[in-house]
Amino acid sequence: MSSETKDPEASLQRLDTAPSRPEEQPVHSVFTKHQKWYIVFCASCAGFISFLPGQVYFPALNSLAHDLKPRFLARIVTDDDKIFQGLSPMFLGDFADRFGRRPAYAVCFLLYMAASIGLALQSNYAALFVLRCLQSAGIGPAMALSVGVISDIATAAERGSYMGLMTGGTVLGPSVGPIIGGLLTQYLGWRAIFWFLTIFGGTFVIQMLLFFPETARKIVGNGSISPQRWNQTVLSWYQTTKGKTQYTSQTSRARSKLGFPNPSKTLVIMFQKEAGIIIFSNAIFSLSYYVACACIPAAYQKLYGLNSLQVGLCYLPLGFGAMVACIGTGKMLDSNYRRLAKRLNLPVSNAHTRNFTGFPIEKARLLPVFPLMAVGGLAVIAFGWVLDFRVHLAVPTVMLFLLGATTTAANSIFSTLLVDLNPRAASAAAASRHFVRCLLGAGATAALEPMVSSMGYGWCFTLVALVTLAPVPFLWTAIRLGPRWRAQRSS
């Protein structure tokens, strides 16, 4: 088979650049609007589940420590599992870009459910630690896979909205998770948390096998090419047997050789000039979110005397702020993109969205991030000082809403731009962002208790806020020099 038939995405790229009448140019995706909504919903659910385990047992930490002993180790596991959650996407992100999103999702959720069953049955700290790390490694890549799915079906002109909708559902995990964990711990015990995670993950896998289509462009191109039989949904397989296939082409399927997933692509993306700035800026700005989430259980129980369920409810403002921010940010990104393209007399089409030659995509995406970082930094400082002075609970609640809104909006912007710069390796790009963010987040949460003990809440969160603002000059540099760096790399 010739190289032209091995990579449908490459074929589409050549068609995009070939001289032809506008009506002959292939569409970016053949999925209908309703199919896209379903795909985005599933990607959002996968992201939601990926964040759920890391937060759902925060309210159960005291119960876990009491049952498993010793006390301080229950806190350590919340830091170490972030490392595994960041490492695994480096391998599975490349796997998804080469072999498809559906097989990668299946691997993720099978590992995740097996570990969750083990966690529900274990009775000592060593088993808790090992299985929790395995659970994090299993489900960690799901968010990177969801980013890849959005890249598959959306053009740059509409990517902001789709990314915002996907992220909006995803961020419910950190806010709803503690509430679920608090309810289950309060009434059924901490083991019920892991049975719940198993059942929820299994439900997602079943509907994915039945209905979720393969979207990876190396496998199905723009969705018109049939994937391998084993990679088809049950619905598509049934339709094919009845001669009612939805695919217009049965050829040109990608045939990548099976092999061990290669994390080098993730590392290469991480050290590109503009991509590296985006990845590390995202990770550093997210530190305040990680630290605030880790601080809430101990601080609120100590300062306000809340029980597990009440502590879980205090995470809701983070989720509400995040949902509002994601939806609004997506529409704003698309609007900025179209406005800048119009100002430069460039058509909003696939012609200049492959490598953005002559288009300042960094400027179109990054300009809104600076006021978000400023407001987020002020919210973090205020959150620390109101805890220091034991101000009424309503005040830190408002600060958490602002923190959730600004952090999530900035994350959505960084994620969208990273996919813009790496459209053919979107999952690998998202994996590199996830790796750095989890690694720095683990370090920050591990340092939280000694920092609070020595500095107090006020100065601790003031220092965190100053650190999160450090990337600002580097982001301005990316806006100014990003187009030049891309041109140099292309040449």
C-alpha positions as CSV (number, residue, x, y, z in Angstrom):
1,M,0.0,0.0,0.0
2,S,1.4,3.4,-0.9
3,S,2.1,6.1,1.6
4,E,-0.8,8.1,0.3
5,T,-3.2,5.5,1.6
6,K,-1.6,5.1,5.0
7,D,-2.4,8.5,6.5
8,P,-5.8,10.0,5.8
9,E,-5.0,13.2,7.6
10,A,-1.9,13.7,5.4
11,S,-4.1,13.2,2.3
12,L,-6.6,15.7,3.6
13,Q,-3.8,18.2,4.1
14,R,-2.6,17.8,0.6
15,L,-6.1,18.3,-0.7
16,D,-6.4,21.4,1.4
17,T,-3.4,23.0,-0.2
18,A,-4.0,21.8,-3.8
19,P,-5.4,24.3,-6.2
20,S,-9.1,23.6,-6.5
21,R,-12.5,25.2,-6.5
22,P,-13.7,26.1,-3.0
23,E,-16.6,23.7,-3.3
24,E,-14.1,20.8,-3.9
25,Q,-12.2,21.3,-0.7
26,P,-13.0,18.6,1.9
27,V,-14.8,19.6,5.1
28,H,-12.8,19.4,8.3
29,S,-15.3,16.9,9.8
30,V,-18.2,15.1,8.4
31,F,-19.9,14.6,11.8
32,T,-23.2,16.3,12.0
33,K,-23.9,19.0,14.6
34,H,-25.8,16.6,16.8
35,Q,-23.0,14.0,16.5
36,K,-20.5,16.6,17.5
37,W,-22.5,17.6,20.6
38,Y,-22.6,13.9,21.6
39,I,-18.9,13.6,21.0
40,V,-18.1,16.7,23.1
41,F,-20.5,15.5,25.8
42,C,-18.6,12.1,26.0
43,A,-15.2,13.9,26.0
44,S,-16.4,16.1,28.8
45,C,-17.7,13.1,30.8
46,A,-14.3,11.4,30.4
47,G,-12.5,14.5,31.6
48,F,-15.0,14.7,34.5
49,I,-14.2,11.2,35.6
50,S,-10.4,11.8,35.3
51,F,-10.6,14.6,37.9
52,L,-13.1,12.9,40.1
53,P,-10.8,10.3,41.9
54,G,-8.3,13.0,42.9
55,Q,-11.0,15.0,44.8
56,V,-13.7,12.6,45.8
57,Y,-11.9,11.2,48.9
58,F,-10.7,14.6,50.3
59,P,-13.5,14.6,52.8
60,A,-12.7,11.0,53.7
61,L,-9.0,11.6,54.6
62,N,-9.7,11.7,58.3
63,S,-11.6,8.4,58.1
64,L,-8.9,6.8,56.0
65,A,-6.2,7.9,58.4
66,H,-8.2,6.6,61.4
67,D,-8.7,3.2,59.8
68,L,-5.4,2.6,58.0
69,K,-2.8,4.4,60.2
70,P,-0.5,6.3,60.4
71,R,-2.2,9.7,60.0
72,F,0.4,11.7,58.1
73,L,0.7,9.1,55.3
74,A,-3.0,9.7,54.3
75,R,-1.9,13.2,53.2
76,I,1.2,11.9,51.3
77,V,-0.9,9.7,49.0
78,T,-2.8,12.8,47.7
79,D,0.5,14.2,46.5
80,D,2.2,11.1,45.1
81,D,-0.8,10.0,43.0
82,K,-0.5,13.3,41.1
83,I,2.9,12.2,39.8
84,F,1.5,9.1,38.3
85,Q,-1.5,11.0,36.9
86,G,1.0,13.2,35.1
87,L,3.3,10.5,33.8
88,S,0.8,8.1,32.2
89,P,-0.6,10.6,29.6
90,M,3.0,10.9,28.2
91,F,2.7,7.3,27.0
92,L,-1.0,7.0,26.2
93,G,-1.2,10.4,24.5
94,D,1.1,9.2,21.7
95,F,-0.8,5.9,21.6
96,A,-4.1,7.7,21.0
97,D,-2.6,9.8,18.2
98,R,-1.3,6.7,16.5
99,F,-4.0,4.0,17.1
100,G,-7.1,6.0,17.9
101,R,-9.1,7.5,20.8
102,R,-11.4,4.6,21.5
103,P,-8.6,2.0,22.2
104,A,-6.8,4.6,24.4
105,Y,-10.0,5.3,26.4
106,A,-10.6,1.5,26.8
107,V,-7.1,1.0,28.3
108,C,-7.6,4.0,30.6
109,F,-10.9,2.9,32.0
110,L,-10.0,-0.8,32.4
111,L,-7.0,0.1,34.5
112,Y,-9.1,2.6,36.4
113,M,-11.9,0.2,37.2
114,A,-9.6,-2.6,38.3
115,A,-7.7,-0.3,40.7
116,S,-11.0,1.1,42.0
117,I,-12.2,-2.4,42.9
118,G,-8.9,-3.1,44.6
119,L,-9.2,0.1,46.6
120,A,-12.7,-0.8,47.8
121,L,-11.4,-4.1,49.1
122,Q,-8.0,-3.2,50.6
123,S,-7.4,-2.7,54.3
124,N,-3.8,-1.3,54.7
125,Y,-1.9,1.8,53.7
126,A,0.5,0.0,51.4
127,A,-2.3,-1.3,49.3
128,L,-4.0,2.1,49.3
129,F,-0.9,3.8,48.1
130,V,-0.1,1.3,45.3
131,L,-3.7,1.0,44.1
132,R,-4.3,4.7,44.2
133,C,-1.2,5.4,42.1
134,L,-2.4,2.7,39.6
135,Q,-5.9,4.3,39.6
136,S,-4.3,7.7,38.8
137,A,-2.1,6.3,36.1
138,G,-5.1,4.6,34.5
139,I,-7.5,7.6,34.4
140,G,-4.9,10.3,34.1
141,P,-4.7,10.3,30.3
142,A,-8.5,10.7,29.9
143,M,-8.3,14.5,29.9
144,A,-5.5,14.5,27.2
145,L,-7.6,12.1,25.1
146,S,-10.6,14.5,25.4
147,V,-8.5,17.4,24.2
148,G,-7.4,15.2,21.2
149,V,-11.1,14.5,20.4
150,I,-11.9,18.2,20.2
151,S,-9.0,18.8,17.9
152,D,-10.2,16.0,15.6
153,I,-13.7,17.5,15.1
154,A,-13.2,21.2,15.4
155,T,-11.5,23.8,13.3
156,A,-9.4,26.6,14.9
157,A,-12.3,29.0,14.3
158,E,-14.7,27.0,16.4
159,R,-12.2,25.2,18.7
160,G,-12.6,27.7,21.5
161,S,-16.3,27.0,22.0
162,Y,-16.0,23.3,21.9
163,M,-13.0,23.3,24.2
164,G,-14.9,25.5,26.6
165,L,-17.9,23.2,26.6
166,M,-15.7,20.2,27.2
167,T,-13.7,21.8,30.0
168,G,-16.9,23.1,31.5
169,G,-18.1,19.6,32.2
170,T,-14.6,18.4,33.2
171,V,-14.2,21.0,36.0
172,L,-17.2,19.7,37.8
173,G,-15.0,16.8,39.0
174,P,-13.0,18.9,41.5
175,S,-16.2,20.6,42.9
176,V,-18.7,17.8,42.8
177,G,-16.2,15.1,43.8
178,P,-15.8,16.2,47.4
179,I,-19.6,16.5,47.8
180,I,-20.1,12.9,46.6
181,G,-17.2,11.8,48.8
182,G,-18.6,13.6,51.8
183,L,-22.1,12.0,51.3
184,L,-20.8,8.5,50.8
185,T,-18.3,8.7,53.7
186,Q,-20.9,10.2,56.1
187,Y,-23.6,7.6,55.4
188,L,-21.9,4.5,53.9
189,G,-18.2,4.7,54.8
190,W,-15.2,5.5,52.7
191,R,-15.2,2.1,50.8
192,A,-18.4,3.2,49.1
193,I,-16.4,5.9,47.3
194,F,-14.4,3.4,45.3
195,W,-17.5,1.2,44.5
196,F,-19.2,4.3,43.2
197,L,-16.1,5.2,41.0
198,T,-16.1,1.6,39.6
199,I,-19.8,1.7,38.7
200,F,-19.6,5.2,37.2
201,G,-16.6,4.3,35.1
202,G,-18.2,1.1,33.9
203,T,-21.3,2.9,32.8
204,F,-19.2,5.3,30.6
205,V,-17.3,2.4,29.0
206,I,-20.5,0.6,28.0
207,Q,-22.0,3.6,26.3
208,M,-18.6,4.4,24.6
209,L,-18.5,0.9,23.2
210,L,-22.0,1.2,21.9
211,F,-22.1,4.7,20.4
212,F,-18.9,6.7,20.7
213,P,-17.2,6.9,17.2
214,E,-13.5,6.9,16.4
215,T,-12.4,10.4,15.7
216,A,-8.6,10.2,15.4
217,R,-7.7,11.8,12.0
218,K,-4.9,9.3,11.4
219,I,-7.5,6.6,11.5
220,V,-10.7,8.0,10.0
221,G,-9.5,11.2,8.4
222,N,-12.4,13.7,8.7
223,G,-14.8,10.9,9.8
224,S,-15.6,9.6,6.3
225,I,-13.1,6.7,6.4
226,S,-14.1,3.5,8.1
227,P,-11.9,2.4,11.0
228,Q,-10.8,-1.2,11.6
229,R,-13.7,-3.5,12.4
230,W,-12.5,-4.0,16.0
231,N,-12.5,-0.2,16.4
232,Q,-16.0,0.4,15.3
233,T,-18.9,1.1,17.7
234,V,-21.5,-1.7,18.1
235,L,-24.0,0.5,16.3
236,S,-21.6,1.1,13.3
237,W,-20.7,-2.6,13.2
238,Y,-24.4,-3.6,13.1
239,Q,-25.1,-1.0,10.4
240,T,-22.2,-2.3,8.3
241,T,-23.5,-5.8,8.4
242,K,-26.8,-4.6,7.2
243,G,-25.2,-2.6,4.4
244,K,-26.2,0.8,5.9
245,T,-22.7,2.0,6.8
246,Q,-22.2,5.7,7.6
247,Y,-18.8,5.7,6.0
248,T,-18.2,6.9,2.4
249,S,-14.8,5.2,2.1
250,Q,-13.7,1.8,3.3
251,T,-10.0,2.3,2.3
252,S,-6.9,4.3,3.3
253,R,-7.0,3.2,6.9
254,A,-3.9,4.0,8.9
255,R,-1.9,0.9,9.7
256,S,0.5,1.8,12.5
257,K,2.8,-0.9,13.7
258,L,2.1,-2.0,17.3
259,G,4.8,-1.1,19.7
260,F,5.5,0.4,23.1
261,P,4.1,4.0,23.3
262,N,6.8,6.6,22.8
263,P,6.8,9.5,25.2
264,S,9.5,11.4,23.2
265,K,6.9,13.3,21.2
266,T,5.5,14.7,24.4
267,L,8.9,15.8,25.5
268,V,9.7,17.4,22.2
269,I,6.5,19.5,22.4
270,M,7.3,20.5,25.9
271,F,10.6,22.0,24.8
272,Q,9.3,23.9,21.8
273,K,9.8,27.6,22.5
274,E,6.2,28.8,22.4
275,A,4.7,25.5,23.5
276,G,7.0,25.3,26.5
277,I,6.0,28.8,27.6
278,I,2.4,27.9,27.4
279,I,2.8,24.6,29.2
280,F,4.9,26.0,32.1
281,S,2.7,29.1,32.4
282,N,-0.4,26.9,32.7
283,A,1.2,24.7,35.3
284,I,2.5,27.6,37.4
285,F,-0.8,29.5,37.3
286,S,-2.7,26.3,38.3
287,L,-0.7,26.1,41.5
288,S,-3.1,28.3,43.4
289,Y,-6.0,26.0,42.5
290,Y,-4.2,22.9,43.7
291,V,-3.1,24.6,46.9
292,A,-6.5,26.0,47.7
293,C,-8.2,22.6,47.1
294,A,-5.7,20.8,49.3
295,C,-6.0,23.5,52.0
296,I,-9.8,23.4,52.4
297,P,-10.4,20.1,54.4
298,A,-7.9,20.8,57.2
299,A,-8.4,24.6,57.3
300,Y,-12.2,24.5,57.2
301,Q,-12.5,21.8,59.8
302,K,-10.1,23.6,62.1
303,L,-11.3,27.2,61.6
304,Y,-15.0,26.7,61.1
305,G,-15.7,23.3,62.7
306,L,-17.2,21.7,59.5
307,N,-17.9,18.0,59.1
308,S,-17.0,15.9,56.0
309,L,-20.2,16.7,54.1
310,Q,-20.0,20.4,54.9
311,V,-16.4,20.5,53.7
312,G,-17.5,18.8,50.5
313,L,-20.1,21.4,49.9
314,C,-17.5,24.2,50.2
315,Y,-16.0,23.0,46.9
316,L,-19.1,24.0,45.0
317,P,-18.1,27.6,44.4
318,L,-15.0,26.4,42.5
319,G,-17.1,24.4,40.2
320,F,-19.7,27.1,39.6
321,G,-17.0,29.6,38.8
322,A,-15.3,27.2,36.5
323,M,-18.4,26.3,34.6
324,V,-19.4,30.0,34.0
325,A,-15.8,30.8,32.9
326,C,-15.4,27.8,30.5
327,I,-18.6,28.6,28.5
328,G,-17.9,32.3,28.3
329,T,-14.2,31.9,27.5
330,G,-14.9,29.5,24.6
331,K,-17.2,32.0,22.9
332,M,-14.7,34.8,23.6
333,L,-11.8,32.9,22.0
334,D,-13.8,32.2,18.8
335,S,-14.9,35.8,18.7
336,N,-11.3,37.1,19.1
337,Y,-10.1,34.7,16.4
338,R,-12.7,35.8,13.8
339,R,-12.2,39.5,14.6
340,L,-8.4,39.3,14.2
341,A,-8.8,37.3,11.0
342,K,-11.1,39.9,9.6
343,R,-8.8,42.7,10.6
344,L,-5.9,41.0,8.7
345,N,-8.2,40.2,5.7
346,L,-7.7,36.5,6.2
347,P,-10.6,34.0,5.5
348,V,-11.7,31.9,8.5
349,S,-11.0,28.6,6.7
350,N,-8.8,25.6,6.8
351,A,-6.4,27.3,4.4
352,H,-4.5,29.2,7.0
353,T,-5.4,27.1,10.1
354,R,-3.0,24.3,9.5
355,N,0.2,26.1,10.5
356,F,-1.2,29.6,11.0
357,T,1.3,31.1,8.5
358,G,0.9,34.9,8.6
359,F,-1.7,34.7,11.4
360,P,-0.7,35.7,15.0
361,I,-2.6,32.9,16.7
362,E,-0.7,33.6,20.0
363,K,-2.2,37.1,20.1
364,A,-5.7,35.9,19.2
365,R,-5.6,33.4,22.1
366,L,-3.4,34.9,24.9
367,L,-4.5,38.5,25.3
368,P,-7.5,37.7,27.6
369,V,-5.3,35.7,29.9
370,F,-3.6,38.7,31.6
371,P,-6.6,40.2,33.3
372,L,-7.6,36.7,34.4
373,M,-4.2,36.1,36.0
374,A,-4.4,39.5,37.8
375,V,-7.9,38.8,39.2
376,G,-6.9,35.2,40.1
377,G,-3.8,36.4,42.0
378,L,-5.8,38.9,44.0
379,A,-8.4,36.3,44.8
380,V,-5.7,33.9,46.1
381,I,-4.1,36.6,48.3
382,A,-7.6,37.5,49.7
383,F,-8.4,33.9,50.3
384,G,-5.3,33.4,52.5
385,W,-5.8,36.5,54.6
386,V,-9.5,35.9,55.3
387,L,-8.6,32.5,56.6
388,D,-5.8,34.1,58.7
389,F,-8.3,36.4,60.3
390,R,-11.1,33.8,60.4
391,V,-13.6,36.0,58.5
392,H,-17.1,34.7,58.0
393,L,-17.2,31.6,55.7
394,A,-19.1,33.6,53.0
395,V,-16.0,35.6,52.2
396,P,-13.6,32.7,51.3
397,T,-16.5,31.2,49.4
398,V,-16.6,34.2,47.1
399,M,-12.8,34.1,46.7
400,L,-13.1,30.4,45.7
401,F,-15.6,31.3,43.1
402,L,-13.3,33.9,41.6
403,L,-10.3,31.5,41.8
404,G,-12.3,28.7,40.1
405,A,-13.5,31.1,37.3
406,T,-10.1,32.7,36.5
407,T,-8.0,29.5,36.8
408,T,-10.3,27.5,34.6
409,A,-10.7,30.2,32.0
410,A,-6.9,30.6,31.8
411,N,-6.5,26.8,31.5
412,S,-9.0,26.7,28.7
413,I,-7.1,29.4,26.8
414,F,-3.7,27.7,27.3
415,S,-5.2,24.3,26.2
416,T,-6.8,25.7,23.1
417,L,-3.6,27.5,22.0
418,L,-1.5,24.4,22.6
419,V,-3.8,22.3,20.3
420,D,-3.7,25.1,17.7
421,L,0.0,24.8,17.6
422,N,0.0,20.9,17.5
423,P,-3.2,19.9,15.7
424,R,-1.8,16.5,14.5
425,A,-0.5,15.5,18.0
426,A,-3.2,17.1,20.2
427,S,-3.3,14.3,22.8
428,A,0.5,14.3,23.1
429,A,0.5,18.1,23.5
430,A,-2.2,17.9,26.2
431,A,-0.3,15.1,27.9
432,S,2.8,17.4,28.1
433,R,0.7,20.1,29.7
434,H,-0.9,17.6,32.1
435,F,2.5,16.2,33.1
436,V,4.1,19.5,34.1
437,R,0.9,20.7,35.8
438,C,0.6,17.5,37.9
439,L,4.3,17.5,38.8
440,L,4.3,21.1,40.0
441,G,0.9,20.6,41.7
442,A,2.2,17.6,43.6
443,G,5.2,19.7,44.8
444,A,3.0,22.6,45.8
445,T,0.5,20.5,47.8
446,A,3.3,18.7,49.5
447,A,4.8,22.0,50.6
448,L,1.5,23.4,51.8
449,E,1.4,22.2,55.4
450,P,5.0,23.3,56.3
451,M,4.4,26.7,54.6
452,V,1.2,27.3,56.5
453,S,2.9,26.2,59.8
454,S,5.8,28.6,59.3
455,M,4.1,31.5,57.5
456,G,0.4,31.4,58.3
457,Y,-2.4,31.3,55.7
458,G,-2.0,34.9,54.7
459,W,1.6,35.0,53.8
460,C,1.5,31.5,52.4
461,F,-1.1,32.3,49.8
462,T,0.5,35.7,49.1
463,L,3.7,33.9,48.1
464,V,1.7,31.4,46.0
465,A,0.0,34.4,44.2
466,L,3.3,36.0,43.4
467,V,4.7,32.8,42.0
468,T,1.6,32.3,39.8
469,L,2.1,35.8,38.2
470,A,5.8,35.0,37.3
471,P,4.9,33.8,33.7
472,V,3.5,37.1,32.6
473,P,6.6,38.5,30.9
474,F,7.2,35.1,29.1
475,L,3.6,35.1,27.8
476,W,4.2,38.6,26.3
477,T,7.4,37.3,24.7
478,A,5.4,34.4,23.1
479,I,2.9,36.9,21.7
480,R,5.6,39.0,20.1
481,L,8.0,36.3,18.9
482,G,5.7,33.3,18.5
483,P,5.0,33.8,14.8
484,R,8.7,34.2,14.1
485,W,9.5,31.0,16.0
486,R,6.9,29.1,14.1
487,A,8.2,30.3,10.8
488,Q,11.8,29.3,11.7
489,R,10.6,25.8,12.7
490,S,8.6,25.4,9.5
491,S,11.6,26.4,7.4
